């Protein structure tokens, strides 16, 4: 049997985070939803998506996210994993962390 996969969209510091997880349920803390078993693409070598890499680093040691119900925008059960993202809450545009460039010589 295949475990269900959920796409969870929630507000965090003025941005909309879109993550994928295997477990989502009402938490033991009143008013919170537990999101566990986060799913990220695993790529060795070249980083294909810097946003996915940033999210994986940010949530690397997270066992369970306890999200306040009022910050959750949507929870979808999906067939396959899409791209995790961080979007601007106002415009919906993806927030892309630019690749660091070397400093200009003076």
C-alpha positions in Angstrom: 0.0 0.0 0.0 1.3 3.4 -1.0 1.4 6.0 1.8 -0.6 9.2 1.1 1.3 12.3 0.1 0.1 15.8 1.1 1.0 19.2 -0.3 0.8 21.7 2.6 0.6 25.4 1.9 1.1 27.8 4.9 2.0 31.3 5.8 5.4 31.9 7.5 6.9 35.4 7.9 4.9 37.0 5.1 5.7 34.1 2.6 3.7 31.1 1.5 5.6 27.9 2.0 4.6 24.8 0.0 6.0 21.6 1.4 5.2 17.9 0.9 4.7 15.4 3.8 3.5 11.9 4.3 1.6 12.6 7.6 -0.8 15.4 8.4 -3.3 15.4 11.3 -4.8 17.4 14.1 -2.2 17.8 16.7 -2.3 17.0 20.4 -1.8 20.8 21.0 -5.2 22.5 20.6 -5.3 24.7 17.5 -2.3 23.2 15.8 -1.9 20.8 12.9 1.0 18.3 12.9 2.9 17.9 9.6 5.5 15.1 9.7 7.7 13.0 7.4 8.6 15.9 5.1 9.5 14.8 1.6 12.3 16.5 -0.4 14.0 15.7 -3.7 17.3 14.1 -3.1 20.0 15.2 -5.6 23.6 14.4 -5.3 26.1 16.8 -6.8 24.7 19.8 -8.7 21.9 21.7 -7.0 19.0 21.7 -9.4 16.6 23.9 -7.4 18.0 26.3 -4.8 14.5 26.8 -3.2 14.2 23.0 -2.6 17.8 23.0 -1.2 16.9 26.0 1.1 13.8 24.3 2.4 15.6 21.0 3.0 18.3 22.9 5.0 15.7 24.9 7.0 13.7 21.8 7.9 16.6 19.3 8.0 16.3 18.4 11.7 12.5 18.8 11.9 10.6 15.7 13.0 7.2 17.3 13.2 6.0 20.8 12.3 3.3 22.1 14.6 1.5 24.7 12.5 -1.2 27.0 13.9 -4.5 26.3 12.1 -4.9 30.0 11.1 -1.6 30.0 9.1 -2.5 26.9 7.0 -3.9 28.0 3.6 -4.5 24.6 2.1 -3.8 20.8 2.5 -4.1 18.7 -0.6 -3.7 14.9 -1.0 -1.7 14.5 -4.2 -0.6 11.6 -6.4 3.0 12.7 -6.9 5.4 15.2 -5.5 5.7 18.6 -7.3 8.2 21.3 -6.6 8.4 22.7 -3.1 8.3 26.5 -3.1 8.4 29.7 -1.2 6.2 32.4 -2.6 5.5 36.0 -1.8 2.2 36.1 0.0 1.0 39.2 -1.9 2.0 38.5 -5.4 2.2 34.7 -5.4 5.6 35.0 -7.2 8.3 32.5 -6.3 10.9 33.8 -3.9 14.2 32.8 -5.5 17.4 33.1 -3.5 19.9 34.4 -6.0 23.1 32.6 -6.5 25.8 34.5 -4.7 28.1 36.5 -7.0 31.7 37.4 -6.2 32.1 40.9 -4.8 33.1 43.6 -7.3 36.7 44.7 -7.0 37.1 48.3 -5.9 
